[in-house]
């Protein structure tokens, strides 16, 4: 994949990301309107006592007061998540920061890649799990971090591990990590709203008056607004993740000049990448495939490994060895980095 073509993909992704992220506040307004309709239908908010259109118009008029309040609460949440995102991610995944003295070979690989691009070396973190995965996080220079699992270090050889680090460093270079962290914060805000709506519906029997003659339609329309908003928020997150993985794979090849290493690393990771954590964190992983296939795969945040390998074979002249059998490298070849 040529440099010009790769840069074009990067610009296109960044433009698309700005447009998609701009849609999150719009979704919040739509969801908030839906919530107000539901509360009106349940009797927690007063209706007009007239027609359905009048009740819907009344709920819309409330947005002038509720939207600023909702955005103020969201701003507080955003500020907390913005400054504490790495600590939260470490708590969710069990990642711990390591220095050069404890993991010199891994650190040197990352440092050499960063130096080749004239950038500051991101912090290095490790998750003590046998799963094979990695991800990058951070919002600006000096706060970037690359995390790998112990299973990845023990399974991949040196060239493959370098390719994975280059993949994650590409996310940093292209500012993907900043976009994904911000998207995760927005998604977290919407998830909180969803939780509040869900709990409100469960405990709605404890209060509220149900004398609104438009209660049924209001609740149904409100649920429709909320469901559509939540679904679109999920689709935005999915689109942000899927399109960037292909570019990061190509960026890894550009950094290492070794497409076969990236391909073989993906083949080893295939089917062995599962790590527990919130969806907002899993979308940052190198690979995040659903347990099922078919319909469930349509909603995966990452493209299938096979598709990514096909792209590297086609555009980077790589060689696909096929699914990995689980055998260790042959004697005399590159060996995995052990802890």
C-alpha positions as CSV (number, residue, x, y, z in Angstrom):
1,X,0.0,0.0,0.0
2,X,1.7,3.1,-1.2
3,X,2.5,6.1,1.0
4,X,0.2,8.4,-0.9
5,X,-2.6,5.9,-0.8
6,X,-2.1,5.3,2.9
7,X,-2.0,9.0,3.7
8,X,-5.3,9.4,1.8
9,X,-6.9,6.7,3.9
10,X,-5.7,8.4,7.1
11,X,-7.1,11.8,6.0
12,X,-10.4,10.1,5.0
13,X,-10.6,8.3,8.4
14,X,-9.9,11.5,10.3
15,X,-12.5,13.4,8.4
16,X,-15.0,10.6,8.9
17,X,-14.2,10.5,12.6
18,X,-14.8,14.2,13.1
19,X,-18.2,13.9,11.5
20,X,-19.1,10.8,13.4
21,X,-18.1,12.2,16.8
22,X,-20.1,15.3,16.0
23,X,-23.1,13.1,15.9
24,X,-22.8,12.0,19.5
25,X,-24.2,15.3,20.9
26,X,-27.1,15.0,18.5
27,X,-27.8,11.5,19.6
28,X,-27.8,12.6,23.2
29,X,-30.5,15.2,22.4
30,X,-32.6,12.6,20.7
31,X,-32.2,10.1,23.5
32,X,-33.0,12.8,26.1
33,X,-36.2,13.6,24.2
34,X,-37.1,10.0,24.2
35,X,-36.5,9.7,27.9
36,X,-38.8,12.7,28.5
37,X,-41.6,11.1,26.4
38,X,-41.3,7.9,28.4
39,X,-41.4,9.7,31.8
40,X,-44.4,11.7,30.6
41,X,-46.1,8.5,29.5
42,X,-45.4,6.9,32.9
43,X,-46.8,9.9,34.7
44,X,-43.6,11.2,36.2
45,X,-43.8,14.3,34.0
46,X,-47.0,16.3,33.4
47,X,-48.8,16.1,30.1
48,X,-51.1,18.7,28.4
49,X,-54.2,16.7,28.8
50,X,-54.9,17.1,25.1
51,X,-53.6,15.3,21.9
52,X,-50.5,13.3,21.3
53,X,-49.0,16.1,19.2
54,X,-49.4,18.6,22.1
55,X,-47.7,16.3,24.6
56,X,-44.8,15.7,22.2
57,X,-44.5,19.5,21.6
58,X,-44.5,20.1,25.3
59,X,-41.7,17.5,25.8
60,X,-39.7,19.2,23.0
61,X,-40.1,22.6,24.7
62,X,-38.5,21.2,27.8
63,X,-35.3,20.5,25.9
64,X,-34.4,24.1,26.2
65,X,-33.8,23.5,29.9
66,X,-32.9,19.8,30.1
67,X,-30.3,19.8,27.3
68,X,-28.0,22.4,29.0
69,X,-28.3,20.5,32.2
70,X,-27.6,17.2,30.5
71,X,-24.6,18.7,28.7
72,X,-23.3,20.2,32.0
73,X,-23.5,16.7,33.6
74,X,-21.8,15.2,30.5
75,X,-19.1,17.8,30.7
76,X,-18.3,16.9,34.3
77,X,-18.2,13.2,33.3
78,X,-16.0,14.0,30.3
79,X,-13.6,16.0,32.4
80,X,-13.3,13.1,34.9
81,X,-12.8,10.5,32.2
82,X,-10.5,12.7,30.2
83,X,-8.0,13.1,33.0
84,X,-8.5,9.7,34.6
85,X,-9.0,7.5,31.5
86,X,-5.7,5.6,31.8
87,X,-6.3,4.8,35.5
88,X,-9.7,3.5,34.6
89,X,-8.5,1.4,31.7
90,X,-5.7,-0.1,33.9
91,X,-8.3,-0.9,36.5
92,X,-10.6,-2.6,34.0
93,X,-7.9,-4.6,32.3
94,X,-5.4,-5.2,35.1
95,X,-2.6,-3.5,33.1
96,X,0.5,-2.4,34.9
97,X,3.2,0.0,33.8
98,X,6.7,-1.4,33.2
99,X,10.1,0.2,32.7
100,X,13.1,-0.6,30.5
101,X,14.9,-2.4,33.3
102,X,12.1,-5.0,33.8
103,X,11.3,-5.6,30.1
104,X,14.4,-4.4,28.2
105,X,13.8,-6.2,24.9
106,X,10.2,-5.2,24.6
107,X,10.9,-1.6,25.6
108,X,13.8,-1.4,23.1
109,X,11.6,-2.6,20.2
110,X,9.0,0.1,21.0
111,X,11.6,2.8,21.5
112,X,13.4,2.1,18.2
113,X,10.0,2.3,16.4
114,X,9.3,5.6,18.1
115,X,12.7,7.0,17.3
116,X,12.3,6.1,13.6
117,X,9.3,8.4,13.5
118,X,10.9,11.1,15.7
119,X,8.4,10.9,18.5
120,X,8.5,10.4,22.2
121,X,8.4,6.7,23.3
122,X,4.9,5.9,24.7
123,X,4.7,4.3,28.2
124,X,4.7,0.5,28.1
125,X,2.2,-1.6,30.0
126,X,1.6,-5.4,30.4
127,X,-1.5,-7.4,31.2
128,X,-0.7,-10.7,32.9
129,X,-2.9,-13.0,30.8
130,X,-2.4,-15.8,28.4
131,X,-4.7,-14.1,25.8
132,X,-3.0,-12.5,22.8
133,X,-3.8,-8.9,22.4
134,X,-2.5,-5.3,22.5
135,X,-3.9,-1.8,22.4
136,X,-2.8,1.9,22.6
137,X,-4.3,4.6,24.7
138,X,-3.7,8.3,25.4
139,X,-4.9,11.7,24.4
140,X,-1.8,13.7,23.8
141,X,2.0,13.6,23.7
142,X,3.5,12.5,27.0
143,X,0.3,10.5,27.9
144,X,0.3,7.9,25.2
145,X,0.7,4.2,26.2
146,X,1.0,0.9,24.5
147,X,-0.2,-2.2,26.3
148,X,0.5,-5.8,25.4
149,X,-0.4,-9.1,27.1
150,X,2.0,-11.6,28.5
151,X,0.5,-14.2,26.2
152,X,1.4,-12.1,23.2
153,X,5.0,-11.7,24.4
154,X,5.4,-15.4,25.0
155,X,3.9,-16.5,21.7
156,X,5.0,-14.1,19.1
157,X,8.6,-14.0,17.8
158,X,10.6,-10.8,17.8
159,X,9.6,-9.7,14.3
160,X,5.9,-10.4,14.9
161,X,6.0,-8.5,18.2
162,X,7.7,-5.6,16.5
163,X,4.9,-5.6,13.9
164,X,2.2,-5.5,16.6
165,X,4.0,-2.6,18.4
166,X,4.2,-0.8,15.1
167,X,0.5,-1.4,14.5
168,X,-0.3,0.3,17.9
169,X,2.2,3.0,17.3
170,X,0.5,3.8,14.0
171,X,-2.7,4.3,16.0
172,X,-0.8,6.9,18.1
173,X,0.8,8.6,15.0
174,X,-2.6,8.8,13.2
175,X,-4.3,10.2,16.4
176,X,-6.6,7.2,16.4
177,X,-6.2,6.6,20.1
178,X,-7.3,10.1,20.9
179,X,-10.4,9.6,18.7
180,X,-11.2,6.2,20.3
181,X,-10.8,7.4,23.8
182,X,-13.1,10.4,23.2
183,X,-15.6,8.1,21.5
184,X,-15.4,5.7,24.5
185,X,-16.1,8.6,26.9
186,X,-19.1,9.7,24.8
187,X,-20.3,6.1,24.6
188,X,-19.9,5.8,28.4
189,X,-22.1,8.8,28.9
190,X,-24.8,7.3,26.7
191,X,-24.5,4.0,28.5
192,X,-25.1,5.8,31.8
193,X,-28.3,7.3,30.3
194,X,-29.4,3.9,29.1
195,X,-28.9,2.4,32.6
196,X,-30.9,5.2,34.1
197,X,-33.7,4.6,31.6
198,X,-33.7,0.9,32.2
199,X,-33.8,1.2,36.0
200,X,-36.5,3.9,35.7
201,X,-38.7,1.5,33.7
202,X,-38.1,-1.3,36.1
203,X,-39.0,0.7,39.2
204,X,-41.7,2.8,37.5
205,X,-44.4,1.0,39.4
206,X,-43.2,2.7,42.6
207,X,-44.5,6.1,41.7
208,X,-46.0,8.3,39.0
209,X,-49.5,8.8,37.8
210,X,-50.8,6.9,34.7
211,X,-53.8,9.2,33.9
212,X,-52.3,10.4,30.6
213,X,-54.6,9.2,27.8
214,X,-51.6,9.2,25.5
215,X,-49.4,7.1,27.8
216,X,-49.1,4.1,25.5
217,X,-48.0,6.0,22.3
218,X,-45.7,8.3,24.3
219,X,-43.9,5.4,25.9
220,X,-43.6,3.6,22.5
221,X,-42.3,6.7,20.7
222,X,-39.9,7.5,23.5
223,X,-38.5,4.0,23.5
224,X,-38.1,4.3,19.7
225,X,-36.1,7.5,20.1
226,X,-34.0,5.9,22.8
227,X,-33.4,2.6,21.0
228,X,-32.5,4.4,17.7
229,X,-30.1,6.7,19.6
230,X,-28.3,3.8,21.4
231,X,-28.1,1.8,18.2
232,X,-26.6,4.7,16.2
233,X,-24.1,5.3,19.0
234,X,-23.0,1.7,18.7
235,X,-22.8,1.9,14.9
236,X,-20.6,5.0,15.2
237,X,-18.2,3.2,17.6
238,X,-18.1,0.2,15.3
239,X,-17.3,2.3,12.2
240,X,-14.6,4.2,14.0
241,X,-12.9,0.9,15.0
242,X,-13.3,-1.2,11.8
243,X,-12.0,1.3,9.3
244,X,-8.9,2.1,11.4
245,X,-7.6,-1.4,11.8
246,X,-6.8,-1.8,8.1
247,X,-4.9,1.4,8.1
248,X,-3.0,0.5,11.2
249,X,-2.0,-2.9,9.7
250,X,-0.7,-1.0,6.6
251,X,1.1,1.5,8.9
252,X,2.8,-1.4,10.7
253,X,4.2,-2.7,7.4
254,X,5.3,0.8,6.5
255,X,7.2,1.1,9.8
256,X,8.8,-2.4,9.7
257,X,9.0,-3.2,6.0
258,X,7.9,-6.7,6.9
259,X,4.3,-7.6,5.8
260,X,4.9,-11.3,6.6
261,X,5.5,-10.5,10.3
262,X,2.2,-8.6,10.6
263,X,0.4,-11.4,8.8
264,X,1.8,-14.2,10.9
265,X,1.2,-12.1,14.1
266,X,-2.5,-11.8,13.1
267,X,-2.7,-15.5,12.4
268,X,-1.4,-16.3,15.8
269,X,-3.7,-13.8,17.5
270,X,-6.7,-15.2,15.6
271,X,-9.2,-16.9,18.0
272,X,-6.9,-16.2,21.0
273,X,-7.5,-12.6,21.8
274,X,-10.3,-12.6,24.3
275,X,-9.8,-10.2,27.2
276,X,-12.6,-9.3,29.7
277,X,-13.4,-5.6,29.9
278,X,-16.0,-3.0,29.1
279,X,-17.0,-2.6,25.4
280,X,-15.6,0.9,25.4
281,X,-12.2,-0.6,26.2
282,X,-12.4,-3.7,24.0
283,X,-13.0,-1.5,20.9
284,X,-9.4,-0.3,21.3
285,X,-7.9,-3.8,21.2
286,X,-5.8,-5.1,18.3
287,X,-8.5,-7.7,17.8
288,X,-11.9,-8.0,19.3
289,X,-14.0,-10.7,17.6
290,X,-17.4,-11.9,18.9
291,X,-17.7,-15.4,20.1
292,X,-20.4,-16.2,17.5
293,X,-20.4,-15.8,13.8
294,X,-22.8,-14.8,11.1
295,X,-25.3,-12.1,12.3
296,X,-23.3,-11.4,15.4
297,X,-20.2,-10.7,13.2
298,X,-22.0,-7.8,11.5
299,X,-21.8,-5.9,14.8
300,X,-18.2,-6.6,15.5
301,X,-16.0,-3.6,16.3
302,X,-13.1,-5.1,14.3
303,X,-12.9,-6.6,10.8
304,X,-12.2,-10.4,10.8
305,X,-8.6,-11.4,10.9
306,X,-9.0,-13.1,7.5
307,X,-10.1,-9.9,5.8
308,X,-7.1,-8.0,7.3
309,X,-4.7,-10.7,6.1
310,X,-6.3,-10.6,2.6
311,X,-5.7,-6.8,2.5
312,X,-2.0,-7.2,3.5
313,X,-1.5,-10.0,0.9
314,X,-3.1,-7.9,-1.8
315,X,-1.7,-4.4,-1.1
316,X,1.6,-5.2,0.8
317,X,2.7,-8.3,-1.2
318,X,2.6,-10.4,2.0
319,X,2.5,-14.2,2.3
320,X,-0.3,-15.8,4.2
321,X,0.8,-19.0,6.0
322,X,-2.8,-19.8,6.9
323,X,-4.3,-20.4,10.3
324,X,-1.7,-21.0,13.0
325,X,-1.4,-24.6,14.3
326,X,-0.1,-23.5,17.7
327,X,3.4,-24.9,17.2
328,X,6.4,-23.1,18.5
329,X,9.0,-21.5,16.2
330,X,11.6,-23.8,14.7
331,X,15.0,-24.0,16.2
332,X,17.3,-21.2,15.0
333,X,14.5,-18.9,14.2
334,X,13.3,-15.8,16.0
335,X,12.1,-16.6,19.5
336,X,9.4,-15.1,21.7
337,X,10.2,-12.5,24.3
338,X,9.6,-14.0,27.7
339,X,9.1,-12.2,31.0
